[in-house]
Amino acid sequence: MTFYDQKFGNGTIAKKPALTPKSTSTSPVQAKAAQSVASSPKFVQRRATLAYGALLTFSFLYYARPEDFIPGMAIIPVGKISGGLALAGLLLSWARLKTKMPLVIKLVLVLFVHMCLTVPFAFWRGGAFQVVRDDFSKAVIVALLISMIVGSMDDLRRLLWVQAVSVSVMTIASIIIHPQTSLTGQYRLWGLGGVFSNPNDFAINIAINFPLCLAFFYATKGILKKVLWGGALLFLLYGVIATYSRSGLIAMVICFMICVWEFGIRGKRPQVVAAAIFVVMLGLGVGLTKPNYTARIKTLVEGGEVENSGDHGSLDARRELLMESIRVSLHHPIFGVGPGNFQAITESWHVTHNTYTELSSEAGLPALALFLTIIVLTFRNLKHVSKSAAFETDPQLRLFTSALRAGMFAYIVGAAFASTTYNLFPYFMVGYVAALYRIGLSAEPEPVQSKPTGNGSLSASKGLPYKNRQPSLARTY
């Protein structure tokens, strides 16, 4: 071969290679690109936003109950749709969420598994299965969604705002629509439906939401907004009295005392203490103008045989139900008689009117132990948030930590006089506190890394002494 051939070829015309049809299958590069898009932060953020929006809608539907005001809305399962969307959004973004499931939520899931295990041993299996599927499963989903989806103080504040406004509006609407309902010779305020339909549950919900409204009263700016929140607080106080609920009154008294301590004494707001004294005097005045209400409160001390109390033996009947629920718990200590089966096995067709013995009698002592552990861990989370550095620097975190602590105290007291095991609002509170703890943890300053020095001692980096490092919320409850 000559130099010319090496340089320019041998003069022959090379055939053009035949064109091959493009493959319709996705190449590895394209698949990897699609996967990277699906797992990108923006894509995951859109899923999380969808889940949060659905959760916000579900909370509004549960507390505001628009189906009580809008004709025909009751036949549309909007609550199930929004709850399903929130759960779907959480599951779709689960792999990319950098959120560790709190221990308290894991225990809620363990409680749900135990509830499922009780169904085969239930007195009425069909009824127990229906209660677990239709009622308690929603409570578990609510606690899981709130703890995993709510990622900032603004997100948590919106959820709390929806709940506080909804309960306030429902209280005012109940006072207007049902101002007087004759019942056993007295007048009691009944809610419009759902969780508000029973006066005792209604009063406990009012007590739980009272500190949230108080927190928004101090968190909001503007005279008009403060007047609206102040009016809501007065309506909530009157609502508890108007329900004639003794359990609601006890829960409100405890909540009121915690609010005075948290917002007034600990928060260094002397006006709260002055307002509390005024409210107590006003409440005593309102109570004295209602002789039937005063007689009903006397039954807490003197028993149910007080004239014009309207008790009609309900206090004695509840005492007997309490003793019967304890007996059932001792006879069925592991699995109980099945969720929702206490009424059937005792043939009294009344609930226990006590959340704690309802759990032990219907789901066994392990369920009660799990529930109490969940409550203890929730209070421990609040305690750790109160000791964090973010608590000292973030006014919103301080306000809503105090509000949720007062609300939890109201709940544990009210739960001793009402059956709330399968209601959603206790698990809303558990989810709120779990989210608040995680928010406080993320707001903590990063711990300073200590480096060994030449003499073997530890010295803090970034020029800070080792002893001045802030304690972190490293533990997860």
VOGU-3710 file (C-alpha; in Angstrom, 3 decimals, decimal comma):
1> mtfydqkfgn> 0,000/0,000/0,000  1,371/3,373/-1,075  1,516/6,477/0,987  -1,317/7,876/-1,125  -3,512/4,894/-0,300  -2,781/5,224/3,391  -3,549/8,925/3,339  -6,561/9,163/1,008  -7,754/5,595/0,588  -7,529/3,169/-2,238
11> gtiakkpalt> -10,018/4,916/-4,459  -12,937/2,604/-3,800  -16,248/4,043/-2,660  -17,285/2,681/0,706  -20,806/1,552/1,028  -23,012/3,551/3,324  -24,045/1,461/6,287  -27,672/0,417/6,282  -29,959/2,329/8,597  -31,423/0,309/11,434
21> pkststspvq> -34,828/1,199/12,869  -34,791/2,974/16,227  -35,583/0,803/19,165  -38,773/1,675/20,973  -37,496/0,288/24,254  -36,218/2,707/26,883  -32,485/2,868/27,079  -30,719/2,563/30,439  -29,825/6,252/30,233  -33,461/7,241/29,664
31> akaaqsvass> -34,661/4,961/32,464  -32,107/6,440/34,816  -33,171/9,964/33,829  -36,841/9,167/34,411  -35,982/7,652/37,760  -33,974/10,707/38,734  -36,912/12,968/37,828  -39,324/10,868/39,889  -36,961/10,977/42,840  -35,950/14,609/42,473
41> pkfvqrratl> -36,572/16,921/45,436  -39,119/18,987/43,478  -41,119/15,906/42,489  -41,101/14,580/46,050  -42,024/18,042/47,309  -45,093/18,100/45,033  -46,222/14,760/46,457  -45,679/15,988/50,007  -47,612/19,178/49,216  -50,499/17,119/47,846
51> aygalltfsf> -50,487/14,961/50,963  -50,442/18,009/53,247  -53,294/19,666/51,348  -55,379/16,507/51,617  -54,582/16,273/55,333  -55,648/19,887/55,824  -58,916/19,145/53,999  -59,537/16,047/56,109  -58,983/18,025/59,319  -61,437/20,686/58,165
61> lyyarpedfi> -64,089/18,099/57,292  -63,695/16,304/60,632  -63,966/19,383/62,851  -66,059/21,818/60,778  -68,546/19,199/59,533  -69,819/21,150/56,481  -72,257/18,324/55,718  -74,365/19,611/58,633  -74,882/22,902/56,779  -74,707/21,988/53,070
71> pgmaiipvgk> -77,625/19,813/51,851  -76,615/16,666/49,986  -72,967/16,798/50,994  -73,385/13,952/53,488  -73,720/11,400/50,655  -70,282/12,364/49,236  -67,424/10,605/51,069  -65,178/13,658/50,891  -63,459/12,736/54,151  -62,485/9,291/52,887
81> isgglalagl> -61,299/10,739/49,587  -59,105/13,391/51,233  -57,760/10,893/53,772  -56,945/8,454/50,977  -55,174/11,160/48,969  -53,105/12,173/51,993  -52,118/8,567/52,655  -51,305/7,997/48,983  -49,144/11,117/48,876  -47,272/9,970/51,952
91> llswarlktk> -46,679/6,489/50,583  -45,512/7,772/47,188  -42,940/10,064/48,770  -42,028/7,747/51,644  -38,756/6,497/50,163  -37,399/10,016/49,709  -38,683/11,555/52,929  -35,843/12,184/55,330  -38,186/11,744/58,266  -37,738/9,052/60,840
101> mplviklvlv> -40,949/7,661/62,265  -41,241/8,720/65,925  -41,374/6,031/68,572  -44,765/7,225/69,786  -46,240/6,662/66,306  -44,662/3,218/66,157  -46,488/2,413/69,386  -49,749/3,631/67,845  -49,147/1,151/65,009  -48,393/-1,599/67,540
111> lfvhmcltvp> -51,675/-0,758/69,297  -53,467/-1,089/65,959  -51,873/-4,511/65,362  -52,954/-5,605/68,835  -56,490/-4,395/68,095  -56,492/-6,563/64,979  -55,320/-9,566/67,011  -58,241/-9,151/69,408  -60,842/-9,592/66,661  -60,706/-13,448/66,495
121> fafwrggafq> -61,182/-13,599/70,288  -64,016/-11,060/70,385  -67,473/-11,763/71,773  -68,933/-10,445/68,499  -66,260/-10,737/65,808  -68,162/-8,856/63,136  -68,723/-5,831/65,358  -65,112/-5,826/66,574  -63,795/-6,001/63,005  -66,031/-3,122/61,958
131> vvrddfskav> -64,854/-0,918/64,843  -61,178/-1,585/64,062  -61,620/-1,122/60,321  -63,938/1,882/60,262  -62,939/3,792/63,402  -59,568/2,962/64,890  -57,765/2,600/61,558  -58,602/6,238/60,768  -57,123/7,333/64,086  -53,872/5,517/63,281
141> ivallismiv> -53,709/7,066/59,808  -54,317/10,558/61,226  -51,485/10,279/63,763  -49,137/8,829/61,115  -49,917/11,487/58,512  -49,507/14,448/60,854  -46,241/13,192/62,317  -44,689/12,419/58,918  -46,080/15,143/56,634  -45,998/18,276/58,807
151> gsmddlrrll> -42,471/19,590/58,371  -42,470/23,191/59,558  -43,996/25,428/62,193  -46,123/27,112/59,524  -47,574/23,742/58,465  -48,392/22,851/62,057  -49,872/26,262/62,728  -52,243/25,948/59,754  -53,522/22,596/61,000  -54,022/23,941/64,520
161> wvqavsvsvm> -55,735/27,032/63,091  -58,206/24,888/61,154  -59,034/22,895/64,284  -59,329/25,933/66,586  -61,498/27,904/64,166  -63,692/24,908/63,340  -64,416/24,044/66,973  -65,090/27,712/67,779  -67,486/28,102/64,859  -69,233/24,827/65,707
171> tiasiiihpq> -69,660/25,969/69,317  -71,147/29,298/68,287  -73,389/27,616/65,698  -74,602/25,085/68,265  -75,458/27,872/70,704  -77,427/29,668/67,987  -79,144/26,649/66,408  -79,663/24,587/69,580  -79,952/27,233/72,282  -82,226/25,145/74,455
181> tsltgqyrlw> -82,857/21,428/74,246  -85,174/19,974/76,843  -83,668/16,873/78,346  -84,763/15,313/81,629  -86,283/18,578/82,794  -83,195/20,697/82,113  -81,548/22,426/79,198  -78,316/21,135/77,677  -76,321/22,316/74,706  -75,965/19,645/72,039
191> glggvfsnpn> -73,557/19,844/69,140  -74,607/19,641/65,518  -73,303/16,154/64,790  -70,376/13,789/64,676  -67,974/14,130/67,566  -70,034/17,105/68,797  -73,349/15,263/68,981  -72,816/14,101/72,569  -72,701/16,956/75,134  -69,924/15,300/77,151
201> dfainiainf> -67,663/14,701/74,119  -68,533/18,187/72,896  -67,465/19,761/76,207  -64,175/17,810/76,286  -63,367/18,953/72,746  -64,057/22,537/73,772  -61,679/22,161/76,724  -58,964/20,693/74,470  -59,260/23,542/71,957  -59,484/26,383/74,487
211> plclaffyat> -55,664/26,677/74,886  -55,209/26,602/71,098  -57,502/29,626/70,758  -55,602/31,323/73,578  -52,316/30,682/71,765  -53,696/32,210/68,557  -54,956/35,184/70,575  -51,366/35,976/71,542  -49,794/34,880/68,244  -51,979/36,998/65,991
221> kgilkkvlwg> -51,484/40,685/65,265  -54,164/43,287/64,817  -56,945/44,477/67,103  -59,768/42,937/65,050  -58,215/39,462/65,043  -57,561/39,623/68,769  -61,180/40,660/69,367  -62,389/37,687/67,309  -60,177/35,224/69,196  -61,187/36,800/72,514
231> gallfllygv> -64,851/36,377/71,612  -64,215/32,767/70,650  -62,654/32,124/74,068  -65,742/33,501/75,825  -68,067/31,381/73,677  -66,000/28,271/74,446  -66,235/28,924/78,185  -69,996/29,426/77,941  -70,295/26,315/75,760  -68,833/24,105/78,487
241> iatysrsgli> -71,346/25,477/81,014  -74,243/25,190/78,556  -73,552/21,479/77,951  -74,162/20,768/81,666  -71,303/18,283/81,335  -69,578/17,490/84,613  -66,676/15,750/82,897  -66,297/18,692/80,525  -66,256/21,106/83,444  -63,532/19,143/85,251
251> amvicfmicv> -61,457/19,012/82,055  -61,913/22,756/81,524  -60,935/23,593/85,120  -57,702/21,599/84,785  -57,013/23,109/81,369  -57,715/26,611/82,713  -55,245/26,135/85,571  -52,538/24,869/83,189  -53,169/27,837/80,870  -52,760/30,306/83,747
261> wefgirgkrp> -49,459/28,651/84,627  -48,138/28,279/81,072  -49,286/31,572/79,533  -49,493/33,745/82,636  -46,947/32,784/85,281  -44,369/30,940/83,177  -44,907/33,192/80,165  -44,648/36,311/82,376  -47,989/37,767/81,306  -49,658/39,255/84,386
271> qvvaaaifvv> -52,691/40,202/82,298  -53,476/36,494/81,915  -53,661/36,065/85,687  -55,896/39,144/85,993  -58,137/37,890/83,178  -58,310/34,452/84,815  -59,575/35,979/88,071  -62,208/37,920/86,117  -63,302/34,824/84,193  -63,611/32,774/87,387
281> mlglgvgltk> -65,812/35,440/88,978  -67,879/35,690/85,781  -68,255/31,904/85,623  -69,411/31,744/89,238  -71,956/34,444/88,483  -73,284/32,589/85,436  -73,437/29,346/87,422  -75,392/30,962/90,246  -77,974/32,238/87,761  -78,615/28,629/86,695
291> pnytariktl> -79,933/26,733/89,732  -80,135/23,464/87,809  -76,480/23,752/86,822  -75,414/24,422/90,403  -77,424/21,409/91,571  -75,810/19,255/88,892  -72,307/20,252/90,017  -73,242/19,381/93,599  -73,760/15,777/92,521  -69,982/15,468/92,108
301> veggevensg> -69,704/15,806/95,898  -73,067/14,692/97,276  -73,965/11,992/94,761  -76,810/11,816/92,279  -79,684/12,439/94,679  -79,644/16,235/94,470  -82,921/17,948/93,720  -83,213/19,611/90,284  -79,859/18,208/89,218  -81,347/16,260/86,322
311> dhgsldarre> -79,031/13,392/87,174  -81,726/10,691/87,411  -79,248/8,111/88,587  -76,713/8,633/85,776  -73,843/9,152/88,227  -74,609/5,912/90,052  -75,052/4,108/86,739  -71,655/5,291/85,545  -70,080/4,144/88,780  -71,574/0,703/88,231
321> llmesirvsl> -70,354/0,677/84,612  -66,869/1,521/85,827  -66,846/-1,407/88,275  -68,263/-3,733/85,622  -65,592/-2,691/83,104  -62,911/-3,463/85,699  -64,414/-6,905/86,303  -64,497/-7,606/82,561  -60,863/-6,487/82,285  -59,802/-8,938/84,979
331> hhpifgvgpg> -61,732/-11,809/83,363  -60,317/-11,075/79,874  -56,852/-9,601/80,569  -55,055/-10,325/77,273  -57,433/-9,652/74,389  -60,499/-8,281/76,158  -63,984/-8,932/74,825  -63,336/-7,223/71,497  -63,394/-3,561/70,351  -66,871/-2,110/70,816
341> nfqaiteswh> -68,147/-5,288/72,504  -68,498/-4,112/76,110  -72,086/-3,051/75,515  -73,001/-6,419/74,044  -71,357/-8,711/76,582  -72,790/-6,831/79,580  -76,161/-6,346/77,853  -76,261/-2,858/79,351  -75,957/-1,245/75,908  -73,896/1,529/77,433
351> vthntytels> -70,231/2,333/76,887  -67,887/2,344/79,853  -67,702/6,169/79,989  -64,010/5,744/80,761  -61,369/5,555/78,027  -58,893/3,642/80,152  -61,232/0,860/81,260  -62,768/0,809/77,781  -59,342/-0,151/76,434  -58,629/-2,732/79,130
361> seaglpalal> -62,053/-4,389/78,916  -62,378/-4,413/75,115  -58,744/-4,884/74,015  -57,009/-6,206/77,118  -54,452/-4,885/79,558  -51,677/-4,776/76,890  -53,744/-2,227/74,953  -54,142/-0,096/78,068  -50,381/-0,299/78,731  -49,628/0,770/75,137
371> fltiivltfr> -52,075/3,673/75,320  -50,656/4,930/78,619  -47,136/4,672/77,191  -48,233/6,753/74,199  -49,597/9,417/76,561  -46,419/9,409/78,680  -44,165/9,705/75,617  -46,298/12,554/74,297  -45,804/14,505/77,522  -42,102/13,634/77,450
381> nlkhvsksaa> -41,815/15,043/73,949  -43,384/18,279/75,166  -40,940/18,373/78,068  -37,947/17,976/75,755  -39,225/20,696/73,435  -39,579/23,023/76,449  -35,922/22,416/77,317  -34,616/23,000/73,805  -32,746/26,065/72,613  -35,404/26,629/69,931
391> fetdpqlrlf> -38,032/26,981/72,673  -36,171/30,007/74,039  -35,745/31,707/70,674  -38,989/30,903/68,806  -42,132/32,594/70,246  -44,468/30,453/68,133  -42,854/27,257/69,389  -43,309/28,432/72,978  -46,954/29,373/72,496  -48,078/26,170/70,828
401> tsalragmfa> -46,005/23,923/73,082  -47,826/25,457/76,047  -51,170/25,147/74,254  -50,690/21,481/73,357  -49,556/20,672/76,902  -52,694/22,269/78,356  -54,841/20,483/75,768  -53,263/17,120/76,616  -53,957/17,666/80,310  -57,576/18,473/79,463
411> yivgaafast> -57,810/15,266/77,448  -56,349/12,853/80,010  -58,756/14,229/82,623  -61,778/14,168/80,321  -60,875/10,656/79,121  -61,507/9,365/82,635  -65,204/10,273/82,199  -65,798/9,567/78,498  -65,190/6,773/75,996  -62,818/8,243/73,415
421> tynlfpyfmv> -60,743/5,207/72,403  -62,005/5,087/68,825  -62,398/8,841/68,270  -59,894/10,728/66,148  -59,236/13,825/68,243  -56,866/12,160/70,786  -54,680/10,932/67,955  -54,725/14,350/66,323  -53,102/15,592/69,537  -50,528/12,783/69,539
431> gyvaalyrig> -49,644/13,565/65,925  -49,389/17,309/66,634  -46,938/16,777/69,485  -44,848/14,300/67,453  -44,607/16,852/64,628  -43,817/19,644/67,102  -41,001/17,582/68,601  -39,481/16,961/65,177  -39,760/20,665/64,296  -38,033/21,589/67,546
441> lsaepepvqs> -35,345/19,018/66,810  -34,703/20,431/63,336  -34,465/23,957/64,769  -31,773/22,927/67,241  -28,235/24,115/66,471  -25,965/21,352/65,250  -23,799/19,898/68,007  -20,227/21,104/67,879  -17,748/18,422/66,918  -15,020/18,017/69,503
451> kptgngslsa> -11,487/17,288/68,418  -8,799/15,646/70,539  -5,903/17,921/71,407  -2,329/17,045/71,922  -2,729/16,521/75,656  -5,628/14,085/75,185  -8,430/16,464/76,212  -11,402/17,386/74,017  -11,735/20,834/72,582  -14,725/22,156/70,650
461> skglpyknrq> -14,351/23,238/67,055  -15,481/26,590/65,703  -13,810/28,328/68,634  -16,529/27,373/71,178  -15,668/25,787/74,498  -16,893/22,261/75,020  -19,004/23,136/78,058  -20,995/25,776/76,141  -22,500/23,333/73,658  -26,296/23,315/73,726
471> pslarty> -28,052/20,058/74,612  -29,788/18,579/71,600  -33,040/16,677/71,170  -31,213/13,684/69,785  -33,562/11,147/71,303  -36,737/10,274/69,435  -39,927/9,498/71,341
//
